[in-house]
């Protein structure tokens, strides 16, 4: 893959053989984020888990202390008095059965997170083939299937992110924007890593966190030391 001049200049600042402490990694990623837009900073964590085994699946959510820097659109599936509650809490869209054809047939996906009350999961389940592959299916572990829609919406708007293993047993998560201060990014990264360390499956043998890489949207990857985890 050919990289542009800016990327190559940035890459010179990063020593590929070095595993940096979080503070150094954050500083480097900020220096190498040279795009004209405010790049997203992401953490990629390769685990020793085997997601094919149910007892080694990792999935959960954490509220980043400084948010993600992104405005998140929330869709809530609810009925009865929960509709008004969701609207009052700041949900961008609230509805029920009538949204099914809009999503299924019209391909409407103008939202980032889906929350549902448990009594609506029968309806939402019919959208499994559309929402599932996009990682948008509400899930109790992530706190998106709940009767407390106010808390769910507040947490998401405050910067709650979901973490889960992909097919290659890697977790990919945004931890902020390149415009964040080093301190803000560091706090977000530590909050995410603490949550993931706590989520370690008890059945796992061997090393849990194999490698951690911090990167901005267009910048080179910076390896983070896993020693303290």
C-alpha positions as CSV (number, residue, x, y, z in Angstrom):
1,X,0.0,0.0,0.0
2,X,1.5,3.3,-1.1
3,X,1.3,6.1,1.5
4,X,1.3,9.9,0.8
5,X,4.1,12.3,1.7
6,X,2.4,13.5,4.9
7,X,2.0,9.9,6.2
8,X,5.7,9.1,5.4
9,X,6.9,12.2,7.2
10,X,4.8,11.3,10.2
11,X,5.9,7.7,10.2
12,X,9.5,8.8,10.6
13,X,8.6,10.1,14.1
14,X,7.5,6.6,15.2
15,X,10.0,3.9,16.0
16,X,8.3,0.7,14.8
17,X,10.4,-1.4,17.2
18,X,9.6,0.6,20.3
19,X,6.7,-0.1,22.7
20,X,5.7,3.3,24.1
21,X,4.1,4.1,27.4
22,X,0.6,5.6,27.0
23,X,1.7,9.2,27.6
24,X,4.4,8.9,24.9
25,X,2.1,7.1,22.5
26,X,-0.5,9.8,22.9
27,X,2.0,12.6,22.3
28,X,3.2,10.8,19.1
29,X,-0.3,10.2,17.8
30,X,-1.1,13.9,18.2
31,X,2.1,14.9,16.4
32,X,1.4,12.5,13.5
33,X,-2.3,13.5,13.0
34,X,-1.7,16.0,10.2
35,X,-4.9,15.7,8.2
36,X,-7.0,18.8,7.5
37,X,-9.9,17.4,9.6
38,X,-10.0,16.5,13.3
39,X,-8.9,12.9,13.1
40,X,-10.4,10.3,15.4
41,X,-7.9,8.5,17.7
42,X,-8.4,4.8,18.0
43,X,-7.1,2.0,20.1
44,X,-6.7,-1.5,18.6
45,X,-6.2,-4.3,21.1
46,X,-5.2,-7.8,20.0
47,X,-6.3,-10.3,22.6
48,X,-5.4,-13.9,23.3
49,X,-9.1,-14.8,23.4
50,X,-10.8,-17.2,21.0
51,X,-14.2,-15.6,20.2
52,X,-15.5,-18.9,18.8
53,X,-15.9,-20.1,22.4
54,X,-18.9,-18.4,24.2
55,X,-17.0,-18.2,27.4
56,X,-14.2,-16.2,25.8
57,X,-16.4,-13.6,24.1
58,X,-15.7,-10.1,25.3
59,X,-18.4,-7.5,25.1
60,X,-19.3,-4.5,27.3
61,X,-19.4,-0.7,27.4
62,X,-17.6,2.1,29.2
63,X,-18.3,5.8,29.5
64,X,-15.1,7.7,28.4
65,X,-14.4,10.4,31.0
66,X,-13.9,13.0,28.2
67,X,-16.4,11.7,25.6
68,X,-15.5,10.7,22.1
69,X,-15.7,14.2,20.5
70,X,-18.4,12.9,18.2
71,X,-22.1,13.8,18.3
72,X,-23.9,10.5,18.6
73,X,-27.4,10.0,17.2
74,X,-29.6,7.7,19.3
75,X,-32.6,5.7,18.1
76,X,-34.9,4.3,20.9
77,X,-37.4,1.6,20.4
78,X,-40.1,2.1,23.1
79,X,-43.8,2.2,23.8
80,X,-46.2,3.7,26.3
81,X,-44.8,6.3,28.7
82,X,-41.2,5.3,27.8
83,X,-41.7,7.1,24.5
84,X,-42.0,10.5,26.2
85,X,-39.2,9.6,28.6
86,X,-36.8,8.8,25.7
87,X,-37.8,12.1,24.0
88,X,-37.3,14.1,27.2
89,X,-33.8,12.5,27.7
90,X,-32.7,13.7,24.3
91,X,-33.1,10.7,22.0
92,X,-32.8,11.7,18.3
93,X,-35.5,9.3,17.2
94,X,-38.1,7.3,19.1
95,X,-40.6,4.8,17.7
96,X,-41.7,1.2,17.4
97,X,-43.2,-1.1,14.8
98,X,-43.6,1.7,12.2
99,X,-39.8,2.1,12.0
100,X,-39.3,-1.5,10.8
101,X,-40.1,-1.0,7.1
102,X,-38.2,2.3,7.1
103,X,-35.1,0.5,8.2
104,X,-35.6,-2.8,6.4
105,X,-36.9,-1.5,3.0
106,X,-35.8,2.1,2.7
107,X,-32.4,1.4,4.2
108,X,-32.7,4.2,6.8
109,X,-29.7,4.1,9.1
110,X,-29.2,7.7,10.2
111,X,-28.3,6.7,13.8
112,X,-25.2,5.5,15.6
113,X,-26.7,3.6,18.6
114,X,-29.9,1.7,19.1
115,X,-31.5,1.5,22.5
116,X,-34.6,-0.7,23.2
117,X,-36.8,-1.5,26.2
118,X,-37.0,-5.2,26.8
119,X,-40.7,-5.4,25.7
120,X,-39.6,-4.1,22.3
121,X,-37.0,-6.7,21.6
122,X,-39.5,-8.9,19.8
123,X,-39.9,-6.1,17.3
124,X,-36.2,-5.1,17.1
125,X,-35.3,-8.8,16.6
126,X,-36.9,-8.7,13.2
127,X,-34.1,-6.2,12.2
128,X,-31.4,-8.6,13.2
129,X,-30.1,-9.1,9.7
130,X,-29.8,-5.4,9.1
131,X,-28.6,-4.1,12.5
132,X,-26.5,-7.2,13.5
133,X,-23.8,-6.9,10.8
134,X,-23.4,-3.2,11.5
135,X,-23.0,-3.8,15.2
136,X,-26.2,-1.8,16.0
137,X,-28.2,-4.5,17.7
138,X,-29.2,-3.6,21.2
139,X,-27.6,-5.8,23.8
140,X,-28.1,-6.1,27.6
141,X,-24.4,-6.4,28.2
142,X,-23.8,-3.1,26.5
143,X,-26.6,-1.5,28.5
144,X,-28.7,-0.8,25.4
145,X,-31.6,-3.1,26.3
146,X,-33.0,-1.5,29.4
147,X,-36.1,0.0,31.0
148,X,-34.0,2.9,32.2
149,X,-33.9,4.7,28.8
150,X,-32.9,8.0,30.5
151,X,-29.7,6.6,31.9
152,X,-28.9,4.8,28.6
153,X,-29.3,7.9,26.5
154,X,-27.4,10.1,29.0
155,X,-24.5,7.7,29.1
156,X,-24.3,7.4,25.3
157,X,-24.4,11.1,24.8
158,X,-21.7,11.6,27.5
159,X,-19.3,9.4,25.5
160,X,-20.2,5.8,26.3
161,X,-18.6,3.4,23.8
162,X,-19.1,-0.3,23.3
163,X,-16.2,-2.7,23.0
164,X,-16.3,-6.2,21.5
165,X,-14.1,-8.8,19.8
166,X,-14.2,-8.8,16.0
167,X,-13.8,-12.0,14.0
168,X,-10.0,-11.9,14.4
169,X,-10.2,-11.4,18.3
170,X,-9.2,-7.7,18.1
171,X,-11.1,-4.9,19.9
172,X,-11.2,-1.6,18.0
173,X,-12.5,1.5,19.8
174,X,-12.4,5.3,19.3
175,X,-10.9,7.1,22.3
176,X,-11.3,10.7,21.3
177,X,-10.1,13.2,18.7
178,X,-6.7,14.5,17.8
179,X,-7.8,17.9,19.0
180,X,-8.2,16.5,22.6
181,X,-5.4,17.4,25.1
182,X,-2.9,14.6,25.9
183,X,-4.4,14.4,29.3
184,X,-7.9,13.9,28.0
185,X,-6.8,11.2,25.6
186,X,-4.7,9.5,28.3
187,X,-7.7,9.4,30.7
188,X,-10.0,7.9,28.0
189,X,-7.4,5.3,27.1
190,X,-6.9,4.3,30.7
191,X,-10.6,4.1,31.4
192,X,-11.1,1.8,28.3
193,X,-8.1,-0.5,29.2
194,X,-9.3,-0.8,32.8
195,X,-12.7,-1.9,31.6
196,X,-11.2,-4.4,29.2
197,X,-8.8,-5.8,31.8
198,X,-11.7,-6.4,34.2
199,X,-13.6,-8.2,31.4
200,X,-10.9,-10.8,31.0
201,X,-12.6,-14.2,30.7
202,X,-11.8,-16.5,33.7
203,X,-11.3,-19.5,31.3
204,X,-8.5,-17.8,29.3
205,X,-5.1,-19.5,29.5
206,X,-2.1,-17.6,28.4
207,X,-1.6,-13.9,27.6
208,X,-4.7,-11.8,27.5
209,X,-3.6,-8.5,25.9
210,X,-1.1,-9.5,23.1
211,X,-0.6,-6.1,21.6
212,X,-2.1,-2.5,21.8
213,X,-1.8,0.0,19.0
214,X,-2.8,3.6,19.1
215,X,-3.5,5.4,15.8
216,X,-5.2,8.4,14.3
217,X,-7.5,8.1,11.2
218,X,-4.7,8.9,8.7
219,X,-1.6,8.5,10.9
220,X,0.8,5.6,11.5
221,X,0.2,3.1,14.3
222,X,2.1,3.6,17.6
223,X,2.7,0.4,19.6
224,X,1.8,0.7,23.3
225,X,3.6,-1.3,26.0
226,X,1.3,-4.0,27.5
227,X,3.6,-4.7,30.4
228,X,1.5,-3.0,33.1
229,X,-1.6,-4.8,31.9
